Amino acid sequence: MRHNRSVKSLGRKSGHRKAMLSNMASSLILHKRIETTLPKAKALRVYVEPLITKSKEDTTHSRRIVFSYLKQKEAVAELFRVVAPKVADRPGGYTRIIKNGFRLGDAADMAYIELVDFNETALAGDEPVKEAVKKPSTRRSRSRRSSTKSVEKKVEESVESTEVSEETSEKASEEATAKAPKATKTATKTASKAAPKTATKAPAKKATSKAAPKSTGKVAAKAPAKKVTAPRKTGNA
């Protein structure tokens, strides 16, 4: 049982715990929002908020004290240059913890910890929308813009070509439909002319079919000839 222990060890020894909280505090200052487990987020809130309060006095002494906790020059510079001026009027409560369900695998309580004054979605309704600041153009940005413009031109050209092809196809279909009635009339005339000829030729074919048996190459069998017998001679003659 944790009798009279105000500091949560987080399952680590003191050296490991201090190093972990230092890294997490630096990440929070640089990125303004991180995701971690709920016990770690609560321990980090107690660790980082006194450092933010210390950064309101921009002196060499306060910078050295904060650097002894964070151990990163970039995080110290970000804290004194960016974070401190924005939280100057806030008397405390610089961070916010938002629960984020459970982690897959070990079902640990997950949470987001963020700096309150840097949540853009929460501040969007309170503050007016700021105009976007134009960045100075560079060679790379120019090349990207030119590439995007070329892509847009290609897309426009393709759209125009498709429209022209559609128009030509529509015209061709209209011409075909206009010519279709004439073709049908000519087809009916030719059919009417050709019909009588086929009717007159039909009986001739039938006649040939009836006469076919007469013109066969078989020879008809001759009737047997009758024998002629001479009259018998008698003795009186």
C-alpha positions as CSV (number, residue, x, y, z in Angstrom):
1,M,0.0,0.0,0.0
2,R,1.1,3.5,-0.7
3,H,1.2,4.9,2.8
4,N,2.4,8.5,2.9
5,R,3.7,8.5,-0.7
6,S,2.6,11.6,-2.5
7,V,4.8,10.9,-5.6
8,K,3.6,8.2,-8.1
9,S,6.5,6.1,-9.1
10,L,4.8,4.9,-12.4
11,G,6.6,1.6,-11.9
12,R,10.0,3.1,-12.4
13,K,13.0,4.1,-10.3
14,S,13.6,7.8,-9.6
15,G,16.2,8.3,-12.4
16,H,14.1,6.7,-15.0
17,R,11.0,8.6,-13.9
18,K,12.7,12.0,-14.0
19,A,14.2,11.3,-17.5
20,M,10.8,10.2,-18.8
21,L,9.0,13.3,-17.4
22,S,11.7,15.6,-18.8
23,N,11.3,14.1,-22.3
24,M,7.5,14.3,-22.1
25,A,7.5,17.9,-20.9
26,S,9.8,18.9,-23.8
27,S,7.6,17.1,-26.3
28,L,4.5,18.9,-24.8
29,I,6.2,22.3,-25.1
30,L,7.4,21.7,-28.7
31,H,4.2,20.0,-30.0
32,K,1.6,21.6,-27.7
33,R,-0.3,18.3,-27.5
34,I,0.7,14.7,-26.8
35,E,-1.0,11.4,-26.2
36,T,0.0,9.2,-23.2
37,T,-1.6,7.1,-20.5
38,L,-3.8,8.8,-17.9
39,P,-1.4,8.3,-14.9
40,K,1.5,9.7,-16.9
41,A,-0.5,12.7,-18.0
42,K,-1.4,13.5,-14.4
43,A,2.2,13.2,-13.3
44,L,3.3,15.4,-16.2
45,R,0.8,18.1,-15.4
46,V,2.4,18.4,-11.9
47,Y,5.8,18.4,-13.4
48,V,5.4,21.0,-16.2
49,E,3.1,23.6,-14.9
50,P,5.6,25.0,-12.3
51,L,8.1,25.3,-15.2
52,I,5.6,27.3,-17.3
53,T,5.0,29.6,-14.3
54,K,8.8,30.1,-13.9
55,S,9.1,31.0,-17.6
56,K,7.0,34.2,-17.1
57,E,10.1,35.9,-15.7
58,D,12.6,35.9,-18.6
59,T,15.9,36.0,-16.7
60,T,19.1,34.0,-16.9
61,H,18.4,32.5,-13.6
62,S,14.9,31.2,-14.5
63,R,16.3,29.9,-17.8
64,R,19.0,27.9,-16.0
65,I,16.5,26.5,-13.6
66,V,14.1,25.4,-16.4
67,F,17.0,24.0,-18.4
68,S,18.0,21.8,-15.4
69,Y,14.6,20.1,-15.7
70,L,14.1,19.9,-19.5
71,K,17.7,19.3,-20.6
72,Q,16.8,20.6,-24.2
73,K,17.8,24.0,-25.5
74,E,15.0,24.0,-28.2
75,A,12.3,23.3,-25.6
76,V,13.7,26.1,-23.3
77,A,13.7,28.6,-26.2
78,E,10.2,27.6,-27.3
79,L,8.9,27.9,-23.7
80,F,10.3,31.4,-23.1
81,R,9.7,32.8,-26.6
82,V,6.3,31.4,-27.6
83,V,4.5,29.8,-24.7
84,A,5.3,32.3,-21.9
85,P,4.0,35.4,-23.8
86,K,0.7,33.6,-24.6
87,V,0.1,32.4,-21.0
88,A,1.2,35.7,-19.3
89,D,-2.3,36.6,-18.2
90,R,-3.3,33.2,-17.0
91,P,-2.9,32.6,-13.3
92,G,-2.5,28.8,-13.6
93,G,-4.1,25.8,-15.2
94,Y,-2.0,25.8,-18.3
95,T,-2.7,22.2,-19.3
96,R,-5.8,20.2,-20.1
97,I,-6.2,16.4,-19.9
98,I,-8.8,14.7,-22.2
99,K,-9.5,11.0,-21.8
100,N,-9.2,9.0,-24.9
101,G,-10.6,5.5,-24.1
102,F,-8.5,2.4,-23.6
103,R,-5.4,1.1,-25.4
104,L,-5.6,-2.1,-27.4
105,G,-3.6,-4.9,-25.9
106,D,-3.4,-4.0,-22.2
107,A,-6.5,-1.9,-21.9
108,A,-4.6,1.0,-20.4
109,D,-6.4,4.4,-19.8
110,M,-5.3,6.7,-22.6
111,A,-5.5,10.5,-22.5
112,Y,-4.4,13.7,-24.4
113,I,-2.6,16.4,-22.5
114,E,-2.4,19.8,-24.2
115,L,-1.6,23.4,-23.6
116,V,-4.9,25.3,-23.1
117,D,-3.9,28.4,-25.0
118,F,-2.8,26.5,-28.1
119,N,-5.9,24.5,-28.8
120,E,-7.0,26.1,-32.1
121,T,-10.3,24.3,-32.3
122,A,-11.4,25.5,-28.9
123,L,-10.3,29.0,-29.5
124,A,-11.8,29.2,-33.0
125,G,-15.3,30.2,-31.7
126,D,-13.9,32.8,-29.2
127,E,-11.4,34.7,-31.4
128,P,-12.1,36.1,-34.9
129,V,-10.6,34.3,-37.8
130,K,-7.1,35.6,-38.6
131,E,-6.0,36.2,-42.2
132,A,-3.5,33.8,-43.6
133,V,0.0,35.3,-43.7
134,K,1.6,35.0,-47.1
135,K,5.0,33.2,-46.9
136,P,7.9,34.6,-49.0
137,S,8.2,32.8,-52.3
138,T,11.3,30.7,-52.8
139,R,12.6,28.7,-55.7
140,R,11.0,25.5,-54.5
141,S,7.7,27.1,-53.8
142,R,7.8,28.7,-57.3
143,S,8.6,25.3,-58.9
144,R,5.7,23.8,-57.0
145,R,3.3,26.6,-58.0
146,S,4.4,26.2,-61.7
147,S,3.9,22.4,-61.4
148,T,0.4,22.9,-60.0
149,K,-0.4,25.5,-62.7
150,S,0.8,23.1,-65.4
151,V,-1.3,20.3,-64.0
152,E,-4.3,22.7,-63.9
153,K,-3.7,23.7,-67.6
154,K,-3.5,20.0,-68.6
155,V,-6.8,19.3,-66.8
156,E,-8.5,22.3,-68.6
157,E,-7.2,21.1,-71.9
158,S,-8.5,17.6,-71.4
159,V,-11.9,19.0,-70.4
160,E,-12.0,21.1,-73.5
161,S,-11.0,18.2,-75.7
162,T,-13.7,16.1,-74.2
163,E,-16.3,18.8,-74.8
164,V,-15.2,19.2,-78.4
165,S,-15.4,15.4,-79.0
166,E,-18.9,15.4,-77.4
167,E,-20.1,18.2,-79.7
168,T,-18.7,16.4,-82.8
169,S,-20.4,13.2,-81.8
170,E,-23.7,15.0,-81.2
171,K,-23.5,16.6,-84.7
172,A,-22.6,13.3,-86.3
173,S,-25.6,11.6,-84.6
174,E,-27.9,14.4,-85.7
175,E,-26.7,14.1,-89.3
176,A,-27.2,10.4,-89.2
177,T,-30.8,10.8,-87.9
178,A,-31.5,13.3,-90.6
179,K,-30.3,10.9,-93.3
180,A,-32.1,8.0,-91.8
181,P,-35.6,8.7,-93.3
182,K,-34.2,9.0,-96.8
183,A,-32.4,5.7,-96.5
184,T,-35.6,4.0,-95.3
185,K,-37.6,5.4,-98.3
186,T,-35.1,4.1,-100.8
187,A,-35.0,0.7,-99.0
188,T,-38.8,0.4,-99.3
189,K,-38.7,1.3,-103.0
190,T,-36.1,-1.2,-103.9
191,A,-38.0,-3.9,-101.9
192,S,-41.2,-3.1,-103.8
193,K,-39.5,-3.3,-107.2
194,A,-37.7,-6.5,-106.4
195,A,-40.9,-8.3,-105.1
196,P,-42.7,-9.0,-108.5
197,K,-39.6,-10.5,-110.1
198,T,-39.2,-13.0,-107.4
199,A,-42.9,-13.9,-107.7
200,T,-42.7,-14.6,-111.6
201,K,-39.6,-16.7,-111.2
202,A,-41.2,-19.0,-108.6
203,P,-43.5,-21.0,-111.0
204,A,-40.6,-21.8,-113.3
205,K,-38.7,-23.4,-110.5
206,K,-41.8,-25.5,-109.7
207,A,-42.2,-26.6,-113.3
208,T,-38.6,-27.8,-113.5
209,S,-39.2,-29.7,-110.3
210,K,-42.2,-31.5,-111.8
211,A,-40.4,-32.3,-115.1
212,A,-37.5,-33.7,-113.3
213,P,-38.8,-37.3,-113.2
214,K,-39.2,-37.4,-117.0
215,S,-35.7,-36.3,-117.6
216,T,-34.1,-39.1,-115.5
217,G,-31.4,-41.2,-117.2
218,K,-33.1,-44.6,-116.5
219,V,-34.2,-46.7,-119.5
220,A,-37.7,-48.1,-119.5
221,A,-37.8,-51.9,-119.5
222,K,-39.1,-53.4,-122.8
223,A,-42.1,-55.7,-122.8
224,P,-41.2,-59.4,-123.5
225,A,-41.7,-60.3,-127.2
226,K,-44.4,-62.9,-128.1
227,K,-43.1,-66.1,-129.7
228,V,-44.5,-66.9,-133.2
229,T,-45.1,-70.6,-133.7
230,A,-45.5,-72.1,-137.2
231,P,-48.6,-74.1,-138.1
232,R,-48.1,-77.9,-137.6
233,K,-47.9,-80.0,-140.8
234,T,-50.5,-82.7,-141.2
235,G,-50.2,-85.9,-143.2
236,N,-53.1,-85.2,-145.5
237,A,-51.3,-82.3,-147.2
